[in-house]
Amino acid sequence: MATIIGVGTEAKLADDKGRMPGLSKALFIDGAGGVIGGVASGSGQTVFVESATGVGEGARTGLASAVTGLFFAACLFFTPLTAIVPTEVASAALVVIGAMMMQNARHV
């Protein structure tokens, strides 16, 4: 729920009191994503986290999410190539991404 509110605030979808219109629909999709992610042994949190990147870059419709989904599906064919990336390189990238995500922690 925190991700939904954070993304909605970033997209300026919240009203003056911080309430999100259509929150029940977003929570339904979040729950469905969690269930589907669990069944597929994937991460359910990516339902809104991937949308946060698009919103941060100016996306306001579902088209950016659909394009992102298509690119993720195309990447499935290249997953065997991840075996050649050293763990140290992946760890450094995760630290940078985590630091970028912490920029909005001051608003919590």
C-alpha positions in Angstrom: 0.0 0.0 0.0 2.9 2.3 0.7 4.2 1.9 -2.8 0.7 2.7 -4.2 0.5 5.9 -2.2 4.1 6.9 -3.0 3.6 6.4 -6.8 0.3 8.2 -6.6 1.8 11.1 -4.8 4.7 11.3 -7.3 2.1 11.3 -10.1 0.1 14.0 -8.4 -3.0 11.8 -8.3 -3.7 12.4 -4.6 -6.1 15.1 -3.5 -5.4 17.8 -0.9 -5.9 15.5 2.0 -3.6 12.8 0.5 -6.4 10.5 -0.5 -6.1 8.5 -3.7 -9.1 8.2 -6.0 -9.6 4.6 -7.2 -7.5 3.2 -4.4 -9.7 0.1 -4.2 -9.0 -0.8 -7.8 -5.3 -0.3 -7.3 -5.4 -2.5 -4.2 -7.2 -5.2 -6.1 -4.6 -5.2 -8.9 -1.9 -5.3 -6.2 -3.5 -8.3 -4.6 -3.9 -10.1 -7.9 -0.3 -9.4 -8.8 0.8 -10.9 -5.4 -1.3 -14.0 -6.1 0.0 -14.4 -9.6 3.5 -13.7 -8.6 3.3 -16.4 -5.9 1.9 -18.9 -8.3 4.6 -18.1 -10.8 7.3 -18.1 -8.2 7.9 -14.4 -8.9 8.0 -11.3 -6.9 4.6 -9.7 -6.4 6.1 -6.3 -5.4 7.1 -5.5 -8.9 3.4 -4.7 -9.9 3.8 -1.1 -8.7 7.5 -0.7 -8.3 8.0 -1.0 -12.1 5.2 1.6 -12.6 7.0 3.9 -10.2 9.9 4.3 -12.7 7.5 5.2 -15.5 5.7 7.7 -13.3 9.0 9.3 -12.3 9.8 9.8 -15.9 6.4 11.3 -16.7 4.1 8.4 -17.7 0.5 8.8 -16.7 -1.3 6.0 -18.6 -1.0 2.3 -18.7 0.9 2.3 -22.0 4.3 2.7 -20.4 3.5 -0.3 -18.2 2.4 -2.4 -21.1 5.6 -1.6 -23.1 7.7 -2.4 -20.0 5.9 -5.7 -19.7 6.6 -6.6 -23.3 10.2 -5.8 -22.8 10.4 -8.0 -19.7 8.8 -10.8 -21.6 11.4 -10.4 -24.4 14.1 -10.6 -21.8 13.1 -14.1 -20.8 15.0 -15.4 -23.8 18.2 -13.8 -22.5 18.1 -15.0 -18.9 20.8 -17.6 -19.5 23.3 -14.8 -20.2 22.9 -13.6 -16.6 25.2 -16.5 -15.5 28.2 -14.6 -16.9 27.6 -11.5 -14.8 29.7 -11.6 -11.6 27.8 -11.3 -8.3 29.9 -8.3 -7.3 28.6 -6.3 -10.4 25.0 -7.1 -9.6 25.5 -6.2 -5.9 26.9 -2.8 -6.8 23.9 -2.1 -9.1 21.5 -3.1 -6.3 23.3 -0.7 -3.9 22.9 2.2 -6.3 19.2 1.4 -7.0 18.6 1.2 -3.2 20.2 4.6 -2.7 18.0 6.1 -5.4 14.9 4.6 -3.8 15.8 6.1 -0.4 15.5 9.6 -1.8 11.8 9.6 -1.0 12.2 8.1 2.5 12.4 11.6 4.0 8.7 12.0 3.2 7.7 9.0 5.2 
